[in-house]
Amino acid sequence: MIKNIQPVNIIGVGSYIPPKVLTNKDLEKMVDTSDEWIVTRTGISERHLAEDSEATSDLSSKAALIALEDAQLKPEEIDLIIVATNSPDMIFPGTACFVQEKIKATQAATFDLQAGCTGFVYALITAWQFIATGFYKNALVIGAEALSKFIDWTDRNTCVLFADGAGAVVLGVKPGEGLLSGYLKGDGRGADLIKLPAGASKMPASYQTIEQKMHYVKMKGNEVFKIAVREMKRATEEALIRGHLPVEEVDCFIPHQANIRIILAVSRVLGIKKDKVFINLNKYGNTSAASVVIALDEAVREGKIKNGDLVVLTSFGSGLTCGSVVLRWNK
């Protein structure tokens, strides 16, 4: 567990959703699917896509500036930028470097973090440690994806799910309860279940990889479902246990927005009432590492989270990874 030398809180939050919308009706014209099938199986009605000219760093920067304004901090006051993403601008340099340049955060250390859809939770806990120990005074933590650029739009198993967007929080030292506990886990035995096979050292780009569509997201959805429910339940329970908190005290539960059936199954096995579960999957689809932080920002703006509320963020993703954060909203 993290031993706080000083209390760490979320002092700013923001998100950016690209305006371009792709509805289920649009997808009916592209692949063999239907609005009814997509809604029934996933809970998604529409998703937002980045423009061809937009990279993950562009989405990240817009969300970051909103969060910084909310925190009443200037970019040059930020000590650390972490970007959690599975769709970086390029393999190197890191997307966080491009974000730093775009927002003019001239004093910040920067790095990317890749942990599948759990990336933002991993990044949040990582940044928390830097501040709790006094290494830095503040941090900008971003979850962002432009996954539409890595989707095979002829594969109905993936193209109906994934979408683009970004969310950001600013962490800082503030009196009172804030980040309380967390839990992270990985299990490489399931690494083959969700992947983007080609384009890196194991399978460099070639005519063959392009012909075989190996530069697109591949997922074995049926196998992922049961594991996701089990591991998100475990991650949430472990984080609450570490914080010495009962599940009954949770005011707002924000799970990874991957699939409505997974969300409902996880909340049911945890015993969390549906009115305490925040869901925006229907509007945005699965934005991977961005989904939890986009949902957090929207829940705050809609008044679903108020000062003093106990909030749990939990996610599951490729790797396989899972993780949860428990926090007391104190902004």
C-alpha positions in Angstrom: 0.0 0.0 0.0 1.0 3.6 -0.6 1.9 5.4 2.6 1.0 9.0 2.2 3.6 11.4 3.4 1.1 14.1 2.3 -2.6 13.8 1.2 -3.1 13.5 -2.5 -6.3 14.6 -4.2 -7.7 15.1 -7.6 -7.7 18.9 -8.0 -8.8 19.1 -11.6 -10.7 17.0 -14.1 -11.6 17.3 -17.8 -12.4 15.4 -20.9 -12.6 15.8 -24.7 -14.8 13.8 -27.1 -14.2 14.4 -30.8 -17.4 15.7 -32.5 -17.6 13.1 -35.3 -20.3 10.5 -34.5 -20.7 7.0 -35.9 -24.1 5.5 -35.0 -25.2 1.9 -35.1 -27.3 2.8 -38.1 -24.1 3.9 -39.9 -22.5 0.6 -39.0 -25.5 -1.3 -40.5 -24.3 0.1 -43.9 -20.7 -1.0 -43.3 -20.9 -4.6 -41.9 -23.4 -7.4 -41.3 -24.9 -6.1 -38.1 -27.9 -4.2 -36.7 -28.7 -1.5 -34.2 -30.7 -4.1 -32.2 -27.9 -6.6 -32.1 -25.3 -4.0 -31.1 -27.4 -2.5 -28.3 -28.5 -5.9 -27.0 -25.0 -7.4 -27.0 -23.0 -4.3 -26.0 -25.2 -1.5 -24.8 -23.6 0.9 -27.3 -25.7 3.2 -29.5 -23.1 5.5 -30.9 -19.4 6.3 -30.7 -17.1 9.2 -31.5 -14.2 9.1 -33.9 -11.1 11.3 -34.3 -10.6 13.0 -37.6 -8.0 11.6 -39.9 -5.7 14.6 -39.0 -6.2 14.1 -35.2 -3.7 12.0 -33.2 -3.9 10.8 -29.7 -1.8 13.7 -28.5 -4.3 16.1 -30.0 -7.2 14.6 -28.0 -5.0 14.4 -24.9 -4.0 18.0 -25.1 -7.5 19.3 -25.3 -8.6 17.2 -22.2 -5.4 18.3 -20.4 -6.1 22.0 -20.8 -9.6 21.6 -19.5 -8.4 19.7 -16.5 -5.7 22.3 -15.8 -8.2 25.1 -16.0 -10.4 23.2 -13.6 -7.4 22.9 -11.2 -6.5 26.6 -11.7 -2.9 25.7 -12.7 -0.8 26.9 -15.6 0.8 24.2 -17.8 4.3 25.4 -16.8 3.4 24.6 -13.2 3.0 20.8 -13.9 5.8 18.5 -12.7 4.8 15.3 -14.4 2.7 14.2 -17.4 1.7 10.5 -17.8 -0.3 9.5 -20.8 -2.1 6.1 -20.6 -2.8 4.9 -24.1 -2.8 1.9 -26.4 -2.9 4.0 -29.6 0.2 6.3 -29.3 1.1 8.9 -31.9 4.1 6.6 -32.7 6.2 3.9 -31.1 8.6 6.6 -30.0 8.9 9.3 -28.8 6.1 8.9 -26.2 2.8 10.7 -26.7 3.3 12.5 -23.4 6.2 14.4 -25.1 3.9 15.6 -27.8 1.3 16.6 -25.2 4.0 18.5 -23.2 5.0 20.5 -26.3 1.4 21.2 -27.4 0.3 22.6 -24.0 3.6 24.2 -23.2 4.2 22.3 -19.9 7.9 23.2 -20.1 8.9 22.0 -16.6 7.3 18.5 -16.7 8.8 15.1 -16.8 6.9 12.9 -19.3 6.2 9.3 -20.1 3.6 7.0 -21.6 2.1 4.0 -19.8 0.5 1.1 -21.6 -1.7 -1.3 -19.6 -4.6 -2.0 -21.9 -7.9 -0.6 -20.9 -6.6 -0.4 -17.3 -4.0 2.1 -18.3 -5.6 5.1 -16.6 -6.0 3.3 -13.3 -2.3 2.2 -13.5 -1.2 5.7 -14.4 -3.3 7.3 -11.6 -1.7 5.0 -9.0 1.7 5.6 -10.4 1.4 9.4 -10.3 -0.1 9.1 -6.8 3.1 7.6 -5.5 5.3 10.4 -6.9 3.2 13.0 -5.1 2.6 11.0 -1.9 6.3 10.6 -1.3 7.1 14.2 -2.0 9.0 13.5 -5.3 6.6 15.9 -7.2 4.0 18.5 -6.1 1.5 17.7 -8.9 0.9 15.5 -11.9 -1.3 15.5 -15.0 -2.6 12.0 -15.7 -4.3 11.4 -19.1 -6.2 8.5 -20.5 -6.5 8.8 -24.3 -7.2 6.8 -27.4 -7.5 7.1 -31.1 -8.3 3.4 -31.5 -10.5 3.9 -34.6 -7.3 4.2 -36.6 -6.4 0.6 -35.6 -9.9 -1.0 -36.2 -10.7 -3.2 -39.1 -14.0 -1.7 -40.3 -15.0 -5.0 -41.9 -14.7 -6.9 -38.6 -18.0 -6.6 -36.8 -16.6 -8.2 -33.6 -14.4 -5.1 -33.0 -15.7 -2.2 -35.1 -18.9 -1.9 -33.1 -17.0 -1.6 -29.8 -14.1 0.8 -29.9 -14.0 4.5 -30.1 -11.9 7.6 -29.5 -11.7 10.2 -26.7 -9.5 11.5 -23.9 -9.9 12.4 -20.2 -7.4 13.9 -17.7 -7.0 14.6 -14.0 -4.6 16.8 -12.1 -3.3 15.4 -8.9 -2.0 17.6 -6.2 -1.4 17.9 -2.4 -4.5 19.0 -0.6 -5.7 18.5 3.0 -8.4 16.0 3.7 -9.1 12.5 2.3 -8.5 12.0 -1.4 -6.9 8.9 -2.9 -7.4 6.2 -0.3 -6.4 2.8 -1.7 -5.7 0.9 -4.9 -5.0 -2.5 -6.4 -3.2 -3.6 -9.6 -2.7 -7.0 -11.1 -1.5 -8.5 -14.4 -1.8 -12.0 -15.9 0.3 -12.6 -19.0 -1.3 -16.0 -19.6 -4.2 -14.1 -21.2 -2.0 -11.8 -23.4 -3.3 -13.4 -26.6 -6.9 -12.6 -26.0 -6.8 -8.9 -26.8 -3.9 -7.6 -29.0 -2.7 -5.6 -31.9 -0.2 -8.1 -33.4 2.0 -6.3 -35.9 4.0 -3.1 -36.1 6.6 -3.7 -33.3 9.6 -5.8 -32.7 7.9 -9.2 -32.7 6.2 -8.7 -36.0 7.6 -5.7 -37.9 5.5 -4.2 -40.7 5.7 -6.1 -43.9 3.6 -6.8 -47.0 2.5 -10.0 -45.4 1.3 -8.3 -42.1 -0.6 -5.7 -44.1 -2.3 -8.3 -46.3 -3.3 -10.3 -43.3 -4.7 -7.2 -41.5 -2.3 -7.8 -38.5 -2.2 -4.0 -37.8 -5.7 -4.0 -36.4 -7.1 -4.9 -33.0 -7.9 -8.6 -32.5 -10.1 -9.8 -29.7 -11.5 -13.1 -28.5 -14.6 -11.5 -26.9 -16.3 -14.6 -25.5 -13.3 -15.7 -23.6 -12.7 -12.2 -22.2 -16.2 -11.7 -20.7 -16.0 -14.1 -17.8 -12.4 -13.2 -16.9 -13.3 -9.4 -17.0 -16.2 -9.9 -14.6 -14.2 -12.0 -12.2 -11.1 -9.8 -12.2 -12.9 -6.5 -11.9 -14.8 -7.9 -8.9 -11.6 -9.0 -7.3 -9.8 -5.7 -8.0 -12.7 -3.7 -6.4 -12.9 -5.9 -3.4 -9.1 -5.9 -2.8 -9.0 -2.1 -3.1 -11.8 -1.6 -0.6 -10.3 -4.1 1.8 -6.9 -2.2 1.6 -8.8 1.0 2.4 -10.7 -0.7 5.3 -14.0 0.3 3.6 -17.2 -1.8 3.0 -18.8 -2.0 -0.4 -22.0 -0.6 1.1 -20.3 2.8 1.6 -19.6 3.2 -2.2 -21.5 6.2 -3.5 -20.4 6.1 -7.1 -19.0 3.0 -8.9 -17.3 3.8 -12.3 -16.3 0.6 -14.1 -14.5 0.4 -17.5 -17.1 1.2 -20.1 -16.5 -1.9 -22.3 -19.8 -3.8 -22.4 -23.1 -3.3 -20.6 -23.4 -6.9 -19.7 -20.0 -6.9 -18.1 -20.8 -3.7 -16.2 -24.1 -5.1 -14.9 -22.6 -8.4 -14.0 -19.7 -6.8 -12.0 -22.0 -4.5 -10.1 -24.4 -7.4 -9.4 -21.8 -9.7 -8.0 -20.4 -6.9 -5.9 -23.8 -6.0 -4.5 -23.7 -2.4 -5.8 -27.1 -1.0 -6.6 -27.6 0.1 -10.2 -28.4 3.7 -9.2 -24.8 3.9 -7.9 -23.2 2.7 -11.1 -22.2 5.3 -13.6 -22.7 4.3 -17.3 -22.1 6.4 -20.4 -21.1 3.5 -22.7 -24.2 4.0 -24.8 -22.9 7.4 -26.0 -19.2 6.8 -26.4 -18.5 3.1 -26.8 -15.3 1.5 -25.5 -12.7 4.2 -25.3 -10.2 1.8 -23.7 -7.7 3.6 -21.4 -9.8 6.8 -21.6 -13.1 5.3 -20.6 -12.9 5.5 -16.8 -11.6 9.1 -16.7 -14.1 10.3 -19.3 -16.9 8.7 -17.1 -15.4 10.3 -14.0 -15.5 13.8 -15.6 -19.0 13.4 -16.8 -20.2 12.0 -13.5 -18.8 15.1 -11.7 -20.3 17.5 -14.3 -23.7 15.9 -14.0 -23.7 16.1 -10.2 -23.5 12.4 -9.7 -20.4 12.9 -7.6 -20.4 15.4 -4.7 -17.9 16.3 -2.1 -17.5 13.6 0.5 -18.7 10.8 -1.8 -16.8 7.5 -1.9 -15.9 6.7 -5.5 -14.5 3.5 -7.0 -12.8 3.3 -10.4 -12.2 -0.1 -11.8 -11.0 -1.5 -15.1 -9.8 -4.5 -17.0 -7.9 -4.8 -20.2 -5.4 -6.5 -22.5 -2.3 -8.0 -20.9 -4.3 -9.1 -19.1 -4.5 -6.3 -16.6 -7.0 -5.2 -13.9 -7.0 -2.5 -11.3 -9.1 -0.3 -9.0 -8.7 3.0 -7.1 -10.8 4.1 -4.2 -11.0 7.8 -3.5 -13.0 10.3 -1.4 -14.1 13.1 -3.6 -12.7 16.3 -2.1 -12.4 19.0 -4.6 
